[in-house]
Amino acid sequence: MVIVNTETIAGQRIVQNLGLVQGNTVRAKNFGRDIAASFKNLVGGELKGYTELLTEARREALSRMMAQAQQLGANAVVNVRFATSAITAGAAEILAYGTAVILELE
């Protein structure tokens, strides 16, 4: 499956628009990562535990979006975007969304 953040795919023709597809996940910080982040705040630098948490969350949201597109019979998703929102203190939602399409097969 082709996944792009552009409205079109160079050299390909979209023959059918199947509509919006999306995938999301809600993740919470864990106590161990919070302790490590507290120490890192003292000296500065990347909070690797949180980076890993958000990377995992984006992958999961993208995977769920792709599964929804496959259920519709799409062979591509265009105009893919990510959004985040705070759900509660210490938890956030990651949302991946785009337009499922069928590309002309050559």
C-alpha positions in Angstrom: 0.0 0.0 0.0 1.2 3.5 -0.9 1.0 6.0 1.9 1.9 9.7 1.1 1.3 13.1 2.7 0.6 14.7 -0.7 -2.7 15.0 -2.6 -1.4 13.1 -5.6 1.2 10.5 -6.4 3.6 11.4 -9.2 3.1 9.1 -12.2 0.0 7.6 -10.8 -3.7 8.2 -11.5 -6.3 8.1 -8.8 -9.4 6.3 -10.3 -11.6 6.2 -7.2 -11.8 8.1 -3.9 -13.0 5.8 -1.1 -13.2 8.5 1.6 -11.6 9.3 4.9 -9.7 6.7 6.8 -8.3 7.1 10.3 -6.5 5.3 13.1 -5.8 6.4 16.6 -4.3 5.3 19.9 -4.3 6.8 23.3 -1.1 6.4 25.3 -0.2 7.3 28.8 3.2 8.1 30.3 4.6 5.5 32.7 6.2 6.1 36.1 9.6 4.9 35.0 9.7 7.3 32.1 8.6 10.2 34.3 11.5 9.6 36.7 14.0 9.5 33.9 12.5 12.6 32.3 12.7 14.4 35.7 16.5 13.8 35.8 16.9 14.8 32.2 15.2 18.1 32.9 18.0 19.0 35.2 20.7 18.6 32.6 18.8 19.1 29.4 18.6 16.9 26.2 16.2 14.6 24.5 13.7 12.7 26.6 14.2 9.4 24.8 11.5 7.5 26.7 8.9 10.0 25.5 10.3 10.0 22.0 10.0 6.2 21.9 6.4 6.4 23.3 5.3 8.8 20.6 7.1 6.9 17.9 5.2 3.7 18.9 2.0 5.6 19.1 2.4 7.0 15.6 3.2 3.6 14.2 0.1 2.1 15.8 -2.2 4.9 14.6 -0.7 4.6 11.0 -1.2 0.8 11.1 -4.8 1.1 12.1 -5.4 3.7 9.4 -3.9 1.4 6.8 -6.0 -1.5 8.0 -9.2 0.6 7.6 -8.1 1.5 4.1 -7.4 -2.1 3.1 -10.9 -3.0 4.4 -12.3 -0.5 1.9 -10.2 -2.0 -0.9 -7.8 0.9 -1.2 -4.3 0.4 -2.6 -3.1 3.9 -1.4 -3.8 6.6 1.1 -3.1 10.2 0.2 -2.9 13.4 2.1 -2.0 11.6 5.3 -1.8 13.8 8.4 -1.1 13.3 12.1 -2.8 15.1 15.0 -2.3 14.9 18.8 -4.5 15.9 21.6 -4.2 15.7 25.4 -6.9 13.4 26.9 -6.0 13.7 30.6 -2.9 14.7 32.5 -0.3 12.2 31.4 -2.2 10.7 28.4 -2.4 11.8 24.8 -4.2 10.6 21.6 -2.3 10.3 18.3 -4.5 10.3 15.3 -3.5 9.4 11.7 -5.9 10.2 8.9 -6.0 10.5 5.2 -8.0 9.7 2.0 -8.2 6.1 0.9 -8.0 5.8 -2.9 -7.6 3.3 -5.7 -4.7 3.9 -8.0 -4.9 2.8 -11.6 -2.8 -0.3 -12.0 -0.4 -0.3 -15.0 
